[in-house]
Amino acid sequence: MAYFVDQFVNGLTLGAVYGLIAIGYTMVYGIIGMINFAHGELFMIGAFISLIVLLLLAQLGIASVPVAILITLVLSAAFTALWGYVVERIAYRPLRGAMRLAPLISAIGMSILLQSFVQLVQGAGQKSLAPMISGRITLGELDGQPVEIAVVRIVIIAVTVALMIAFSLLVARTSFGRAQRACEQDQKMAKLLGINVDRVISLTFVSGAALAAVAGVLYTVYYGSIDFFIGFLAGLKAFTAAVLGGIGSLPGAMLGGLLIGLIEVFWAGYATAEYKDVAVFAILVLVLLFRPTGLLGRAVVEKV
């Protein structure tokens, strides 16, 4: 049971990172109906920015871990949000009125471009960071073994829950959230009612990129090792999480991320680590066979 609890918390931690990335996918899809396949690379850029900022803060002598992580979160979110805005302006806005395949190809091209850019600038090797958050909290004993949770896992889960609540309130109770929902329902009517659709879409890309940056910071702090290719697989699994939970649903994206993380960790812990990705995508296929809209998704009814 102690091993089970440890694996469960590990799955929640990994799933929280996937969920934050998946929210960006589902927000963009909800408004413009397109998948931003460059979103995983924004997560990767956020991870690299966080690593650079943390190393610079260490050189400046800032020893307080909470202060360093807070500064890193703010700067990484700001710079990655700027990258998200650039992606929207270059890869999506000029092709908004084109056939649906055009922006998809453009996003894939942007993904490859960002990967190659980071590889050229930072190199192809792995970059490492010394552990910043240490310590474990003992919850009790099971079968004579102590049940402990690493403090870094608690921090990641707490940050993810706080951001999920904040973004849910943003969409539900603010004027920007109402504008998002209006654009999701009918962009032409929203424009006729005075909503700046271009601005709403740009801010959606920016906010999604900021969440991906936070996920990048948490990933860097947790694993301590990154490279230019981490965005591809993490982005693919986050997209899977968004589809599993129900594309277009914020709670569904987070639920899908947590499920993907738990499936991956438990399969690696109790079966074989080599086939954990196979298990994730196989379960996705089974869910979509019996529930094509995902776990929390709703069928779209088109009125004519």
Order of alpha helices (4+ residues) and beta strands (2+ residues): alpha-alpha-alpha-alpha-beta-beta-beta-alpha-alpha-alpha-alpha-beta-alpha-alpha-alpha
